[in-house]
Amino acid sequence: MTDPIEEIVAPAAIERAMSVFEQFKDRDHCELSQARKALREYVFGQVAKGETDEKRLVVSGLTHLKQLEKQAAK
């Protein structure tokens, strides 16, 4: 039996967040790959904590990516 949150909602949230993230500014393939990996870990972590709303996952995922960018810029 598959979990629709892990099979449908989380991947859709990741794709939507990455689409928005890519529009912020030009990034190379390496940066995007690292962002996708971090986002995937974050979103699935949120799902494990009980978050099931796709829109909230997208927004919190984008917030997480921006925080990672700020930390990397220091």
All heavy atoms as TSV, in Angstrom:
chain	resi	resn	atom	element	x	y	z
A	1	MET	N	N	0.843	-1.184	0.000
A	1	MET	CA	C	0.000	0.000	0.000
A	1	MET	C	C	0.891	1.251	0.000
A	1	MET	O	O	1.805	1.370	0.802
A	1	MET	CB	C	-0.897	-0.014	1.227
A	1	MET	CG	C	-1.891	1.088	1.261
A	1	MET	SD	S	-3.054	0.801	2.624
A	1	MET	CE	C	-3.991	2.266	2.486
A	2	THR	N	N	0.614	2.179	-0.897
A	2	THR	CA	C	1.418	3.397	-0.986
A	2	THR	C	C	0.723	4.553	-0.290
A	2	THR	O	O	-0.496	4.616	-0.223
A	2	THR	CB	C	1.680	3.770	-2.450
A	2	THR	OG1	O	0.436	4.035	-3.089
A	2	THR	CG2	C	2.418	2.666	-3.182
A	3	ASP	N	N	1.527	5.466	0.190
A	3	ASP	CA	C	1.019	6.657	0.858
A	3	ASP	C	C	0.887	7.768	-0.182
A	3	ASP	O	O	1.896	8.184	-0.764
A	3	ASP	CB	C	1.985	7.065	1.960
A	3	ASP	CG	C	1.521	8.271	2.755
A	3	ASP	OD1	O	0.489	8.877	2.395
A	3	ASP	OD2	O	2.198	8.617	3.735
A	4	PRO	N	N	-0.334	8.258	-0.442
A	4	PRO	CA	C	-0.506	9.291	-1.464
A	4	PRO	C	C	0.248	10.584	-1.149
A	4	PRO	O	O	0.623	11.318	-2.063
A	4	PRO	CB	C	-2.011	9.528	-1.517
A	4	PRO	CG	C	-2.589	8.868	-0.329
A	4	PRO	CD	C	-1.593	7.862	0.158
A	5	ILE	N	N	0.506	10.858	0.112
A	5	ILE	CA	C	1.265	12.060	0.464
A	5	ILE	C	C	2.693	11.915	-0.047
A	5	ILE	O	O	3.236	12.817	-0.685
A	5	ILE	CB	C	1.266	12.308	1.999
A	5	ILE	CG1	C	-0.159	12.469	2.532
A	5	ILE	CG2	C	2.123	13.521	2.351
A	5	ILE	CD1	C	-0.928	13.628	1.937
A	6	GLU	N	N	3.311	10.768	0.207
A	6	GLU	CA	C	4.689	10.548	-0.218
A	6	GLU	C	C	4.799	10.291	-1.714
A	6	GLU	O	O	5.809	10.603	-2.321
A	6	GLU	CB	C	5.302	9.394	0.563
A	6	GLU	CG	C	5.544	9.742	2.014
A	6	GLU	CD	C	6.247	8.643	2.780
A	6	GLU	OE1	O	6.636	7.627	2.172
A	6	GLU	OE2	O	6.406	8.800	3.991
A	7	GLU	N	N	3.770	9.744	-2.325
A	7	GLU	CA	C	3.810	9.393	-3.743
A	7	GLU	C	C	3.374	10.543	-4.651
A	7	GLU	O	O	3.845	10.630	-5.786
A	7	GLU	CB	C	2.909	8.179	-4.016
A	7	GLU	CG	C	3.353	6.918	-3.323
A	7	GLU	CD	C	4.536	6.259	-4.006
A	7	GLU	OE1	O	4.648	6.367	-5.234
A	7	GLU	OE2	O	5.341	5.639	-3.300
A	8	ILE	N	N	2.481	11.407	-4.169
A	8	ILE	CA	C	1.907	12.441	-5.033
A	8	ILE	C	C	2.160	13.848	-4.509
A	8	ILE	O	O	2.700	14.698	-5.212
A	8	ILE	CB	C	0.385	12.214	-5.204
A	8	ILE	CG1	C	0.136	10.850	-5.853
A	8	ILE	CG2	C	-0.255	13.335	-6.015
A	8	ILE	CD1	C	-1.301	10.392	-5.818
A	9	VAL	N	N	1.770	14.119	-3.278
A	9	VAL	CA	C	1.812	15.481	-2.742
A	9	VAL	C	C	3.250	15.978	-2.568
A	9	VAL	O	O	3.584	17.072	-3.029
A	9	VAL	CB	C	1.031	15.583	-1.410
A	9	VAL	CG1	C	1.175	16.962	-0.799
A	9	VAL	CG2	C	-0.443	15.267	-1.651
A	10	ALA	N	N	4.095	15.206	-1.923
A	10	ALA	CA	C	5.473	15.658	-1.685
A	10	ALA	C	C	6.222	15.897	-2.998
A	10	ALA	O	O	6.818	16.966	-3.169
A	10	ALA	CB	C	6.217	14.675	-0.783
A	11	PRO	N	N	6.210	14.954	-3.947
A	11	PRO	CA	C	6.907	15.226	-5.215
A	11	PRO	C	C	6.344	16.434	-5.970
A	11	PRO	O	O	7.099	17.212	-6.555
A	11	PRO	CB	C	6.718	13.938	-6.024
A	11	PRO	CG	C	6.505	12.877	-4.998
A	11	PRO	CD	C	5.753	13.562	-3.890
A	12	ALA	N	N	5.039	16.612	-5.925
A	12	ALA	CA	C	4.432	17.775	-6.594
A	12	ALA	C	C	4.878	19.072	-5.919
A	12	ALA	O	O	5.171	20.066	-6.595
A	12	ALA	CB	C	2.906	17.660	-6.577
A	13	ALA	N	N	4.945	19.064	-4.592
A	13	ALA	CA	C	5.396	20.250	-3.856
A	13	ALA	C	C	6.860	20.554	-4.184
A	13	ALA	O	O	7.229	21.716	-4.366
A	13	ALA	CB	C	5.214	20.038	-2.349
A	14	ILE	N	N	7.670	19.515	-4.285
A	14	ILE	CA	C	9.086	19.699	-4.611
A	14	ILE	C	C	9.231	20.300	-6.003
A	14	ILE	O	O	9.987	21.257	-6.197
A	14	ILE	CB	C	9.844	18.358	-4.494
A	14	ILE	CG1	C	9.905	17.926	-3.027
A	14	ILE	CG2	C	11.245	18.468	-5.100
A	14	ILE	CD1	C	10.309	16.482	-2.807
A	15	GLU	N	N	8.505	19.776	-6.969
A	15	GLU	CA	C	8.593	20.288	-8.340
A	15	GLU	C	C	8.120	21.738	-8.424
A	15	GLU	O	O	8.734	22.558	-9.103
A	15	GLU	CB	C	7.797	19.406	-9.301
A	15	GLU	CG	C	8.421	18.058	-9.522
A	15	GLU	CD	C	9.876	18.132	-9.965
A	15	GLU	OE1	O	10.216	18.923	-10.873
A	15	GLU	OE2	O	10.697	17.396	-9.383
A	16	ARG	N	N	7.046	22.048	-7.738
A	16	ARG	CA	C	6.523	23.423	-7.762
A	16	ARG	C	C	7.513	24.384	-7.098
A	16	ARG	O	O	7.791	25.466	-7.622
A	16	ARG	CB	C	5.164	23.490	-7.061
A	16	ARG	CG	C	4.565	24.863	-7.008
A	16	ARG	CD	C	4.165	25.358	-8.379
A	16	ARG	NE	N	3.644	26.704	-8.262
A	16	ARG	CZ	C	4.009	27.705	-9.050
A	16	ARG	NH1	N	4.826	27.508	-10.040
A	16	ARG	NH2	N	3.509	28.902	-8.866
A	17	ALA	N	N	8.048	23.995	-5.959
A	17	ALA	CA	C	9.007	24.852	-5.266
A	17	ALA	C	C	10.271	25.048	-6.109
A	17	ALA	O	O	10.792	26.160	-6.197
A	17	ALA	CB	C	9.359	24.261	-3.900
A	18	MET	N	N	10.747	23.992	-6.745
A	18	MET	CA	C	11.935	24.119	-7.592
A	18	MET	C	C	11.649	25.025	-8.784
A	18	MET	O	O	12.506	25.822	-9.182
A	18	MET	CB	C	12.407	22.744	-8.076
A	18	MET	CG	C	13.163	21.957	-7.037
A	18	MET	SD	S	14.626	22.774	-6.357
A	18	MET	CE	C	15.656	22.970	-7.824
A	19	SER	N	N	10.470	24.939	-9.337
A	19	SER	CA	C	10.104	25.798	-10.466
A	19	SER	C	C	10.169	27.267	-10.066
A	19	SER	O	O	10.721	28.100	-10.786
A	19	SER	CB	C	8.703	25.433	-10.954
A	19	SER	OG	O	8.277	26.317	-11.943
A	20	VAL	N	N	9.627	27.574	-8.910
A	20	VAL	CA	C	9.659	28.950	-8.406
A	20	VAL	C	C	11.090	29.353	-8.070
A	20	VAL	O	O	11.540	30.445	-8.427
A	20	VAL	CB	C	8.732	29.104	-7.176
A	20	VAL	CG1	C	8.894	30.472	-6.537
A	20	VAL	CG2	C	7.279	28.857	-7.578
A	21	PHE	N	N	11.828	28.477	-7.407
A	21	PHE	CA	C	13.194	28.758	-6.995
A	21	PHE	C	C	14.083	29.077	-8.201
A	21	PHE	O	O	14.908	29.990	-8.152
A	21	PHE	CB	C	13.751	27.558	-6.227
A	21	PHE	CG	C	15.112	27.761	-5.642
A	21	PHE	CD1	C	15.304	28.621	-4.570
A	21	PHE	CD2	C	16.206	27.082	-6.145
A	21	PHE	CE1	C	16.559	28.804	-4.012
A	21	PHE	CE2	C	17.464	27.256	-5.601
A	21	PHE	CZ	C	17.639	28.117	-4.538
A	22	GLU	N	N	13.907	28.345	-9.278
A	22	GLU	CA	C	14.693	28.564	-10.493
A	22	GLU	C	C	14.414	29.932	-11.112
A	22	GLU	O	O	15.265	30.484	-11.801
A	22	GLU	CB	C	14.420	27.466	-11.507
A	22	GLU	CG	C	15.002	26.124	-11.101
A	22	GLU	CD	C	14.607	24.998	-12.056
A	22	GLU	OE1	O	14.241	25.283	-13.210
A	22	GLU	OE2	O	14.670	23.841	-11.627
A	23	GLN	N	N	13.251	30.481	-10.852
A	23	GLN	CA	C	12.888	31.774	-11.429
A	23	GLN	C	C	13.475	32.950	-10.645
A	23	GLN	O	O	13.525	34.057	-11.165
A	23	GLN	CB	C	11.367	31.912	-11.496
A	23	GLN	CG	C	10.737	30.948	-12.478
A	23	GLN	CD	C	9.226	31.012	-12.461
A	23	GLN	OE1	O	8.634	31.977	-11.982
A	23	GLN	NE2	N	8.586	29.984	-12.972
A	24	PHE	N	N	13.924	32.727	-9.409
A	24	PHE	CA	C	14.488	33.808	-8.601
A	24	PHE	C	C	15.706	34.427	-9.270
A	24	PHE	O	O	15.853	35.631	-9.322
A	24	PHE	CB	C	14.887	33.319	-7.209
A	24	PHE	CG	C	13.743	33.052	-6.272
A	24	PHE	CD1	C	13.890	32.122	-5.256
A	24	PHE	CD2	C	12.540	33.722	-6.373
A	24	PHE	CE1	C	12.865	31.864	-4.367
A	24	PHE	CE2	C	11.503	33.478	-5.493
A	24	PHE	CZ	C	11.668	32.547	-4.486
A	25	LYS	N	N	16.605	33.574	-9.727
A	25	LYS	CA	C	17.815	34.040	-10.422
A	25	LYS	C	C	18.435	32.859	-11.148
A	25	LYS	O	O	18.121	31.701	-10.865
A	25	LYS	CB	C	18.816	34.671	-9.453
A	25	LYS	CG	C	19.498	33.711	-8.511
A	25	LYS	CD	C	20.518	34.431	-7.660
A	25	LYS	CE	C	21.274	33.427	-6.792
A	25	LYS	NZ	N	22.297	34.062	-6.006
A	26	ASP	N	N	19.341	33.158	-12.065
A	26	ASP	CA	C	20.029	32.093	-12.794
A	26	ASP	C	C	20.975	31.359	-11.858
A	26	ASP	O	O	21.744	31.977	-11.119
A	26	ASP	CB	C	20.821	32.673	-13.966
A	26	ASP	CG	C	19.930	33.110	-15.115
A	26	ASP	OD1	O	18.822	32.547	-15.261
A	26	ASP	OD2	O	20.338	34.005	-15.867
A	27	ARG	N	N	20.897	30.050	-11.899
A	27	ARG	CA	C	21.782	29.211	-11.103
A	27	ARG	C	C	22.333	28.120	-12.008
A	27	ARG	O	O	21.661	27.679	-12.923
A	27	ARG	CB	C	21.016	28.574	-9.946
A	27	ARG	CG	C	20.548	29.569	-8.915
A	27	ARG	CD	C	19.717	28.861	-7.846
A	27	ARG	NE	N	19.402	29.742	-6.759
A	27	ARG	CZ	C	18.384	30.602	-6.774
A	27	ARG	NH1	N	17.602	30.692	-7.800
A	27	ARG	NH2	N	18.172	31.374	-5.735
A	28	ASP	N	N	23.533	27.655	-11.689
A	28	ASP	CA	C	24.095	26.585	-12.505
A	28	ASP	C	C	23.501	25.235	-12.081
A	28	ASP	O	O	22.800	25.131	-11.069
A	28	ASP	CB	C	25.625	26.584	-12.459
A	28	ASP	CG	C	26.205	26.276	-11.084
A	28	ASP	OD1	O	25.550	25.595	-10.275
A	28	ASP	OD2	O	27.333	26.715	-10.829
A	29	HIS	N	N	23.821	24.229	-12.865
A	29	HIS	CA	C	23.258	22.891	-12.638
A	29	HIS	C	C	23.607	22.362	-11.250
A	29	HIS	O	O	22.766	21.756	-10.578
A	29	HIS	CB	C	23.745	21.933	-13.731
A	29	HIS	CG	C	23.278	20.538	-13.541
A	29	HIS	ND1	N	21.973	20.167	-13.779
A	29	HIS	CD2	C	23.923	19.425	-13.117
A	29	HIS	CE1	C	21.843	18.874	-13.507
A	29	HIS	NE2	N	23.010	18.399	-13.110
A	30	CYS	N	N	24.817	22.601	-10.823
A	30	CYS	CA	C	25.269	22.118	-9.513
A	30	CYS	C	C	24.445	22.739	-8.381
A	30	CYS	O	O	24.006	22.037	-7.464
A	30	CYS	CB	C	26.750	22.423	-9.323
A	30	CYS	SG	S	27.432	21.788	-7.787
A	31	GLU	N	N	24.237	24.042	-8.451
A	31	GLU	CA	C	23.435	24.730	-7.427
A	31	GLU	C	C	22.013	24.186	-7.391
A	31	GLU	O	O	21.448	23.978	-6.313
A	31	GLU	CB	C	23.383	26.225	-7.702
A	31	GLU	CG	C	24.673	26.963	-7.442
A	31	GLU	CD	C	24.578	28.414	-7.851
A	31	GLU	OE1	O	24.217	28.694	-9.011
A	31	GLU	OE2	O	24.874	29.274	-6.991
A	32	LEU	N	N	21.446	23.965	-8.571
A	32	LEU	CA	C	20.077	23.445	-8.635
A	32	LEU	C	C	20.001	22.018	-8.107
A	32	LEU	O	O	19.035	21.663	-7.421
A	32	LEU	CB	C	19.535	23.532	-10.056
A	32	LEU	CG	C	19.302	24.945	-10.574
A	32	LEU	CD1	C	18.899	24.917	-12.045
A	32	LEU	CD2	C	18.261	25.672	-9.742
A	33	SER	N	N	20.990	21.210	-8.399
A	33	SER	CA	C	21.012	19.839	-7.895
A	33	SER	C	C	21.096	19.817	-6.377
A	33	SER	O	O	20.394	19.044	-5.716
A	33	SER	CB	C	22.189	19.071	-8.489
A	33	SER	OG	O	22.013	18.897	-9.872
A	34	GLN	N	N	21.955	20.674	-5.830
A	34	GLN	CA	C	22.078	20.752	-4.374
A	34	GLN	C	C	20.788	21.257	-3.737
A	34	GLN	O	O	20.363	20.755	-2.686
A	34	GLN	CB	C	23.249	21.646	-3.990
A	34	GLN	CG	C	24.585	21.057	-4.318
A	34	GLN	CD	C	25.729	22.017	-4.066
A	34	GLN	OE1	O	25.537	23.229	-3.944
A	34	GLN	NE2	N	26.932	21.485	-3.997
A	35	ALA	N	N	20.168	22.232	-4.372
A	35	ALA	CA	C	18.903	22.775	-3.852
A	35	ALA	C	C	17.816	21.707	-3.879
A	35	ALA	O	O	17.058	21.563	-2.912
A	35	ALA	CB	C	18.472	23.991	-4.669
A	36	ARG	N	N	17.743	20.957	-4.976
A	36	ARG	CA	C	16.721	19.901	-5.077
A	36	ARG	C	C	16.927	18.851	-3.986
A	36	ARG	O	O	15.968	18.406	-3.358
A	36	ARG	CB	C	16.751	19.254	-6.455
A	36	ARG	CG	C	15.686	18.169	-6.626
A	36	ARG	CD	C	15.670	17.606	-8.015
A	36	ARG	NE	N	15.256	18.582	-8.986
A	36	ARG	CZ	C	13.993	18.906	-9.255
A	36	ARG	NH1	N	13.015	18.313	-8.594
A	36	ARG	NH2	N	13.713	19.791	-10.174
A	37	LYS	N	N	18.176	18.466	-3.752
A	37	LYS	CA	C	18.459	17.469	-2.718
A	37	LYS	C	C	18.040	17.996	-1.342
A	37	LYS	O	O	17.377	17.297	-0.578
A	37	LYS	CB	C	19.941	17.112	-2.714
A	37	LYS	CG	C	20.291	16.071	-1.688
A	37	LYS	CD	C	21.762	15.739	-1.696
A	37	LYS	CE	C	22.035	14.717	-0.598
A	37	LYS	NZ	N	23.431	14.528	-0.347
A	38	ALA	N	N	18.426	19.228	-1.033
A	38	ALA	CA	C	18.068	19.822	0.259
A	38	ALA	C	C	16.549	19.956	0.394
A	38	ALA	O	O	15.989	19.691	1.462
A	38	ALA	CB	C	18.733	21.182	0.419
A	39	LEU	N	N	15.907	20.358	-0.679
A	39	LEU	CA	C	14.449	20.530	-0.655
A	39	LEU	C	C	13.750	19.193	-0.460
A	39	LEU	O	O	12.800	19.089	0.316
A	39	LEU	CB	C	13.988	21.191	-1.955
A	39	LEU	CG	C	12.498	21.458	-2.080
A	39	LEU	CD1	C	12.026	22.421	-0.999
A	39	LEU	CD2	C	12.182	22.012	-3.459
A	40	ARG	N	N	14.231	18.179	-1.150
A	40	ARG	CA	C	13.626	16.854	-1.029
A	40	ARG	C	C	13.712	16.364	0.419
A	40	ARG	O	O	12.729	15.894	0.983
A	40	ARG	CB	C	14.322	15.873	-1.963
A	40	ARG	CG	C	13.658	14.528	-2.031
A	40	ARG	CD	C	14.369	13.627	-3.046
A	40	ARG	NE	N	13.580	12.451	-3.344
A	40	ARG	CZ	C	13.402	11.431	-2.510
A	40	ARG	NH1	N	13.940	11.457	-1.315
A	40	ARG	NH2	N	12.675	10.395	-2.859
A	41	GLU	N	N	14.896	16.475	1.009
A	41	GLU	CA	C	15.068	16.056	2.407
A	41	GLU	C	C	14.155	16.847	3.334
A	41	GLU	O	O	13.521	16.282	4.236
A	41	GLU	CB	C	16.525	16.225	2.829
A	41	GLU	CG	C	17.470	15.267	2.156
A	41	GLU	CD	C	18.928	15.548	2.458
A	41	GLU	OE1	O	19.225	16.454	3.268
A	41	GLU	OE2	O	19.779	14.853	1.867
A	42	TYR	N	N	14.075	18.147	3.097
A	42	TYR	CA	C	13.249	19.003	3.947
A	42	TYR	C	C	11.760	18.651	3.826
A	42	TYR	O	O	11.065	18.477	4.826
A	42	TYR	CB	C	13.475	20.474	3.593
A	42	TYR	CG	C	12.605	21.394	4.408
A	42	TYR	CD1	C	12.950	21.727	5.715
A	42	TYR	CD2	C	11.423	21.902	3.888
A	42	TYR	CE1	C	12.143	22.548	6.477
A	42	TYR	CE2	C	10.607	22.716	4.645
A	42	TYR	CZ	C	10.966	23.038	5.937
A	42	TYR	OH	O	10.153	23.843	6.696
A	43	VAL	N	N	11.272	18.558	2.586
A	43	VAL	CA	C	9.843	18.289	2.369
A	43	VAL	C	C	9.448	16.929	2.940
A	43	VAL	O	O	8.431	16.817	3.634
A	43	VAL	CB	C	9.469	18.401	0.871
A	43	VAL	CG1	C	8.082	17.830	0.603
A	43	VAL	CG2	C	9.541	19.854	0.421
A	44	PHE	N	N	10.250	15.904	2.682
A	44	PHE	CA	C	9.911	14.597	3.239
A	44	PHE	C	C	10.010	14.597	4.764
A	44	PHE	O	O	9.259	13.886	5.434
A	44	PHE	CB	C	10.740	13.489	2.589
A	44	PHE	CG	C	10.171	13.044	1.267
A	44	PHE	CD1	C	10.672	13.537	0.087
A	44	PHE	CD2	C	9.107	12.161	1.214
A	44	PHE	CE1	C	10.144	13.156	-1.142
A	44	PHE	CE2	C	8.553	11.768	0.001
A	44	PHE	CZ	C	9.073	12.263	-1.179
A	45	GLY	N	N	10.879	15.412	5.309
A	45	GLY	CA	C	10.937	15.574	6.765
A	45	GLY	C	C	9.663	16.211	7.303
A	45	GLY	O	O	9.144	15.804	8.343
A	46	GLN	N	N	9.168	17.217	6.579
A	46	GLN	CA	C	7.918	17.870	6.984
A	46	GLN	C	C	6.744	16.890	6.894
A	46	GLN	O	O	5.874	16.878	7.760
A	46	GLN	CB	C	7.651	19.102	6.118
A	46	GLN	CG	C	8.631	20.242	6.336
A	46	GLN	CD	C	8.624	20.710	7.775
A	46	GLN	OE1	O	9.556	20.452	8.515
A	46	GLN	NE2	N	7.595	21.387	8.181
A	47	VAL	N	N	6.727	16.078	5.849
A	47	VAL	CA	C	5.669	15.068	5.696
A	47	VAL	C	C	5.737	14.080	6.859
A	47	VAL	O	O	4.705	13.717	7.438
A	47	VAL	CB	C	5.785	14.347	4.328
A	47	VAL	CG1	C	4.893	13.116	4.280
A	47	VAL	CG2	C	5.442	15.315	3.191
A	48	ALA	N	N	6.937	13.676	7.224
A	48	ALA	CA	C	7.103	12.746	8.351
A	48	ALA	C	C	6.596	13.354	9.660
A	48	ALA	O	O	6.123	12.633	10.549
A	48	ALA	CB	C	8.571	12.345	8.499
A	49	LYS	N	N	6.672	14.686	9.764
A	49	LYS	CA	C	6.170	15.375	10.954
A	49	LYS	C	C	4.660	15.589	10.911
A	49	LYS	O	O	4.083	16.104	11.852
A	49	LYS	CB	C	6.856	16.731	11.112
A	49	LYS	CG	C	8.314	16.620	11.485
A	49	LYS	CD	C	8.935	17.999	11.592
A	49	LYS	CE	C	10.406	17.918	11.911
A	49	LYS	NZ	N	11.027	19.251	11.942
A	50	GLY	N	N	4.028	15.265	9.764
A	50	GLY	CA	C	2.572	15.347	9.690
A	50	GLY	C	C	2.008	16.380	8.736
A	50	GLY	O	O	0.788	16.482	8.596
A	51	GLU	N	N	2.862	17.165	8.078
A	51	GLU	CA	C	2.347	18.174	7.134
A	51	GLU	C	C	1.882	17.478	5.859
A	51	GLU	O	O	2.612	16.682	5.272
A	51	GLU	CB	C	3.429	19.197	6.797
A	51	GLU	CG	C	2.939	20.302	5.879
A	51	GLU	CD	C	1.764	21.078	6.457
A	51	GLU	OE1	O	1.966	21.809	7.432
A	51	GLU	OE2	O	0.647	20.933	5.914
A	52	THR	N	N	0.642	17.781	5.457
A	52	THR	CA	C	0.081	17.141	4.269
A	52	THR	C	C	-0.412	18.142	3.228
A	52	THR	O	O	-0.788	17.744	2.137
A	52	THR	CB	C	-1.106	16.225	4.649
A	52	THR	OG1	O	-2.113	17.014	5.299
A	52	THR	CG2	C	-0.660	15.103	5.572
A	53	ASP	N	N	-0.391	19.418	3.557
A	53	ASP	CA	C	-0.887	20.444	2.643
A	53	ASP	C	C	0.196	20.815	1.633
A	53	ASP	O	O	1.265	21.304	2.025
A	53	ASP	CB	C	-1.324	21.673	3.434
A	53	ASP	CG	C	-1.943	22.720	2.536
A	53	ASP	OD1	O	-3.166	22.671	2.312
A	53	ASP	OD2	O	-1.185	23.586	2.041
A	54	GLU	N	N	-0.068	20.585	0.362
A	54	GLU	CA	C	0.928	20.828	-0.681
A	54	GLU	C	C	1.384	22.283	-0.719
A	54	GLU	O	O	2.575	22.569	-0.849
A	54	GLU	CB	C	0.373	20.427	-2.045
A	54	GLU	CG	C	1.368	20.570	-3.163
A	54	GLU	CD	C	0.832	20.129	-4.503
A	54	GLU	OE1	O	-0.098	19.296	-4.557
A	54	GLU	OE2	O	1.348	20.624	-5.513
A	55	LYS	N	N	0.449	23.215	-0.592
A	55	LYS	CA	C	0.817	24.633	-0.645
A	55	LYS	C	C	1.735	25.010	0.509
A	55	LYS	O	O	2.691	25.757	0.331
A	55	LYS	CB	C	-0.432	25.513	-0.650
A	55	LYS	CG	C	-1.220	25.406	-1.939
A	55	LYS	CD	C	-2.472	26.228	-1.904
A	55	LYS	CE	C	-3.269	26.024	-3.179
A	55	LYS	NZ	N	-4.546	26.709	-3.134
A	56	ARG	N	N	1.463	24.501	1.688
A	56	ARG	CA	C	2.332	24.784	2.840
A	56	ARG	C	C	3.711	24.177	2.646
A	56	ARG	O	O	4.722	24.772	3.032
A	56	ARG	CB	C	1.708	24.256	4.125
A	56	ARG	CG	C	0.548	25.074	4.586
A	56	ARG	CD	C	0.005	24.549	5.878
A	56	ARG	NE	N	-1.204	25.280	6.220
A	56	ARG	CZ	C	-1.706	25.347	7.429
A	56	ARG	NH1	N	-1.104	24.725	8.422
A	56	ARG	NH2	N	-2.785	26.021	7.662
A	57	LEU	N	N	3.751	22.988	2.047
A	57	LEU	CA	C	5.036	22.356	1.778
A	57	LEU	C	C	5.851	23.179	0.789
A	57	LEU	O	O	7.063	23.326	0.944
A	57	LEU	CB	C	4.832	20.931	1.248
A	57	LEU	CG	C	4.311	19.910	2.267
A	57	LEU	CD1	C	3.906	18.625	1.564
A	57	LEU	CD2	C	5.356	19.640	3.335
A	58	VAL	N	N	5.190	23.740	-0.224
A	58	VAL	CA	C	5.879	24.573	-1.208
A	58	VAL	C	C	6.445	25.822	-0.543
A	58	VAL	O	O	7.631	26.145	-0.687
A	58	VAL	CB	C	4.943	24.954	-2.380
A	58	VAL	CG1	C	5.587	26.010	-3.275
A	58	VAL	CG2	C	4.565	23.727	-3.193
A	59	VAL	N	N	5.611	26.518	0.198
A	59	VAL	CA	C	6.040	27.771	0.834
A	59	VAL	C	C	7.140	27.519	1.864
A	59	VAL	O	O	8.164	28.216	1.874
A	59	VAL	CB	C	4.832	28.500	1.474
A	59	VAL	CG1	C	5.289	29.686	2.310
A	59	VAL	CG2	C	3.862	28.946	0.394
A	60	SER	N	N	6.964	26.527	2.698
A	60	SER	CA	C	8.000	26.262	3.708
A	60	SER	C	C	9.278	25.749	3.045
A	60	SER	O	O	10.387	26.058	3.510
A	60	SER	CB	C	7.499	25.291	4.779
A	60	SER	OG	O	7.280	24.006	4.253
A	61	GLY	N	N	9.148	25.008	1.959
A	61	GLY	CA	C	10.323	24.546	1.227
A	61	GLY	C	C	11.099	25.698	0.625
A	61	GLY	O	O	12.333	25.727	0.686
A	62	LEU	N	N	10.397	26.657	0.037
A	62	LEU	CA	C	11.053	27.838	-0.523
A	62	LEU	C	C	11.735	28.656	0.573
A	62	LEU	O	O	12.854	29.140	0.385
A	62	LEU	CB	C	10.051	28.702	-1.284
A	62	LEU	CG	C	9.608	28.148	-2.635
A	62	LEU	CD1	C	8.420	28.929	-3.164
A	62	LEU	CD2	C	10.761	28.183	-3.623
A	63	THR	N	N	11.087	28.788	1.694
A	63	THR	CA	C	11.676	29.502	2.831
A	63	THR	C	C	12.951	28.801	3.278
A	63	THR	O	O	13.973	29.450	3.544
A	63	THR	CB	C	10.664	29.583	3.991
A	63	THR	OG1	O	9.484	30.252	3.527
A	63	THR	CG2	C	11.239	30.311	5.188
A	64	HIS	N	N	12.899	27.493	3.320
A	64	HIS	CA	C	14.080	26.713	3.708
A	64	HIS	C	C	15.228	26.943	2.721
A	64	HIS	O	O	16.376	27.151	3.141
A	64	HIS	CB	C	13.710	25.226	3.770
A	64	HIS	CG	C	14.839	24.340	4.136
A	64	HIS	ND1	N	15.414	24.320	5.381
A	64	HIS	CD2	C	15.528	23.427	3.397
A	64	HIS	CE1	C	16.400	23.440	5.404
A	64	HIS	NE2	N	16.490	22.890	4.198
A	65	LEU	N	N	14.955	26.926	1.436
A	65	LEU	CA	C	15.997	27.141	0.429
A	65	LEU	C	C	16.597	28.541	0.540
A	65	LEU	O	O	17.812	28.710	0.407
A	65	LEU	CB	C	15.451	26.908	-0.977
A	65	LEU	CG	C	15.141	25.460	-1.338
A	65	LEU	CD1	C	14.536	25.396	-2.739
A	65	LEU	CD2	C	16.373	24.578	-1.246
A	66	LYS	N	N	15.775	29.534	0.782
A	66	LYS	CA	C	16.288	30.901	0.934
A	66	LYS	C	C	17.171	31.008	2.181
A	66	LYS	O	O	18.185	31.697	2.169
A	66	LYS	CB	C	15.140	31.929	0.987
A	66	LYS	CG	C	14.396	32.084	-0.326
A	66	LYS	CD	C	15.302	32.454	-1.485
A	66	LYS	CE	C	15.741	33.874	-1.423
A	66	LYS	NZ	N	16.621	34.245	-2.552
A	67	GLN	N	N	16.797	30.331	3.256
A	67	GLN	CA	C	17.623	30.339	4.460
A	67	GLN	C	C	18.967	29.680	4.189
A	67	GLN	O	O	19.999	30.158	4.653
A	67	GLN	CB	C	16.906	29.632	5.612
A	67	GLN	CG	C	15.740	30.401	6.164
A	67	GLN	CD	C	14.939	29.600	7.179
A	67	GLN	OE1	O	15.047	28.376	7.265
A	67	GLN	NE2	N	14.122	30.301	7.956
A	68	LEU	N	N	18.960	28.587	3.443
A	68	LEU	CA	C	20.214	27.924	3.091
A	68	LEU	C	C	21.101	28.834	2.246
A	68	LEU	O	O	22.322	28.865	2.440
A	68	LEU	CB	C	19.935	26.616	2.337
A	68	LEU	CG	C	19.301	25.483	3.140
A	68	LEU	CD1	C	19.006	24.296	2.231
A	68	LEU	CD2	C	20.178	25.070	4.311
A	69	GLU	N	N	20.494	29.580	1.326
A	69	GLU	CA	C	21.259	30.516	0.511
A	69	GLU	C	C	21.894	31.608	1.367
A	69	GLU	O	O	23.052	31.962	1.158
A	69	GLU	CB	C	20.351	31.186	-0.531
A	69	GLU	CG	C	20.262	30.462	-1.832
A	69	GLU	CD	C	19.620	31.305	-2.912
A	69	GLU	OE1	O	18.832	32.233	-2.608
A	69	GLU	OE2	O	19.906	31.021	-4.073
A	70	LYS	N	N	21.154	32.120	2.334
A	70	LYS	CA	C	21.686	33.171	3.212
A	70	LYS	C	C	22.851	32.622	4.034
A	70	LYS	O	O	23.843	33.328	4.230
A	70	LYS	CB	C	20.591	33.693	4.139
A	70	LYS	CG	C	19.600	34.592	3.445
A	70	LYS	CD	C	18.553	35.084	4.408
A	70	LYS	CE	C	17.505	35.916	3.704
A	70	LYS	NZ	N	16.439	36.370	4.608
A	71	GLN	N	N	22.725	31.399	4.527
A	71	GLN	CA	C	23.793	30.795	5.318
A	71	GLN	C	C	25.047	30.599	4.460
A	71	GLN	O	O	26.158	30.797	4.929
A	71	GLN	CB	C	23.349	29.455	5.899
A	71	GLN	CG	C	22.323	29.596	6.989
A	71	GLN	CD	C	21.785	28.247	7.453
A	71	GLN	OE1	O	22.118	27.205	6.903
A	71	GLN	NE2	N	20.917	28.269	8.461
A	72	ALA	N	N	24.850	30.173	3.226
A	72	ALA	CA	C	25.986	29.924	2.325
A	72	ALA	C	C	26.690	31.218	1.944
A	72	ALA	O	O	27.885	31.216	1.672
A	72	ALA	CB	C	25.510	29.195	1.082
A	73	ALA	N	N	25.950	32.333	1.937
A	73	ALA	CA	C	26.524	33.620	1.528
A	73	ALA	C	C	27.392	34.219	2.635
A	73	ALA	O	O	28.168	35.132	2.374
A	73	ALA	CB	C	25.407	34.593	1.157
A	74	LYS	N	N	27.269	33.736	3.844
A	74	LYS	CA	C	28.039	34.311	4.977
A	74	LYS	C	C	29.495	33.938	4.897
A	74	LYS	O	O	29.967	33.028	4.415
A	74	LYS	CB	C	27.457	33.823	6.308
A	74	LYS	CG	C	26.121	34.444	6.599
A	74	LYS	CD	C	25.627	33.983	7.933
A	74	LYS	CE	C	24.289	34.619	8.254
A	74	LYS	NZ	N	23.757	34.194	9.522
